[in-house]
Amino acid sequence: MAKFNQLKDLYEDGYRCIYYDSTENSHTIYLKNFDTEGSEVIELEDENDFSEFKDYIGGLRMS
């Protein structure tokens, strides 16, 4: 859950997911802040965190 909260904090700071990749044991999320040109890579091992992240960004797109 801590990693998911880190992702939400990055989103609040202007970062956006530009790509994510899933394997059986891990999920890699690539984020970019287009204002500052900063980038972050977050590794999630918990399937629930990854599902929660996908639901979170899906909800943002619907707004």
TORRO-769296 format. One line per 8 residues: number of its first residue (from 1); their letters; for each residue x negated, y negated, z of C-alpha. Coordinates in nm, 4 decimals. Example, Ala and Ser with C-alpha at 12.3 -4.5 7.8 and 13.67 -1.06 7.14 Angstrom:
1) AS) -1.2300 0.4500 0.7800 | -1.3670 0.1060 0.7140 .
//
This chain:
1) MAKFNQLK) 0.0000 0.0000 0.0000 | -0.2906 -0.2351 0.0657 | -0.3960 -0.2175 -0.3001 | -0.0425 -0.3002 -0.4137 | -0.0415 -0.6053 -0.1857 | -0.3755 -0.7088 -0.3368 | -0.2174 -0.6853 -0.6832 | 0.0787 -0.8992 -0.5752 .
9) DLYEDGYR) -0.1611 -1.1589 -0.4325 | -0.3516 -1.1684 -0.7621 | -0.0233 -1.2145 -0.9514 | 0.0661 -1.5038 -0.7225 | -0.2758 -1.6535 -0.8021 | -0.1997 -1.6462 -1.1762 | -0.3477 -1.3123 -1.2811 | -0.1525 -1.0992 -1.5286 .
17) CIYYDSTE) -0.1820 -0.7360 -1.6285 | -0.3374 -0.7092 -1.9731 | -0.3730 -0.3292 -1.9758 | -0.3380 -0.0275 -1.7530 | -0.4601 0.3267 -1.7931 | -0.3417 0.6358 -1.6091 | -0.5139 0.9657 -1.5589 | -0.4086 1.2535 -1.3400 .
25) NSHTIYLK) -0.5955 1.1279 -1.0327 | -0.6240 0.7522 -1.0729 | -0.4728 0.4454 -1.2307 | -0.6806 0.1534 -1.3528 | -0.5197 -0.1877 -1.3871 | -0.6928 -0.4698 -1.5750 | -0.5890 -0.8219 -1.4806 | -0.6805 -1.1579 -1.6309 .
33) NFDTEGSE) -0.6192 -1.5137 -1.5214 | -0.5840 -1.7119 -1.8419 | -0.6222 -2.0467 -1.6646 | -0.9547 -1.9704 -1.4963 | -1.0692 -1.6940 -1.7356 | -1.1219 -1.4733 -1.4287 | -1.0679 -1.0997 -1.4487 | -1.0160 -0.8179 -1.2007 .
41) VIELEDEN) -1.0055 -0.4396 -1.2266 | -0.8065 -0.2537 -0.9623 | -0.8199 0.1228 -0.9141 | -0.5171 0.2891 -0.7593 | -0.5305 0.6491 -0.6463 | -0.1799 0.6580 -0.5011 | 0.0938 0.7361 -0.7540 | 0.3477 0.5510 -0.5373 .
49) DFSEFKDY) 0.1397 0.2292 -0.5454 | 0.1168 0.2554 -0.9236 | 0.4916 0.3125 -0.9595 | 0.5605 0.0190 -0.7293 | 0.3261 -0.1986 -0.9385 | 0.5044 -0.1018 -1.2621 | 0.8424 -0.1784 -1.1017 | 0.7075 -0.5124 -0.9771 .
57) IGGLRMS) 0.5806 -0.6304 -1.3170 | 0.8922 -0.4916 -1.4860 | 1.1039 -0.7043 -1.2536 | 0.8988 -1.0129 -1.3370 | 0.9539 -0.9624 -1.7090 | 1.3294 -0.9359 -1.6567 | 1.3443 -1.2676 -1.4676 .
//
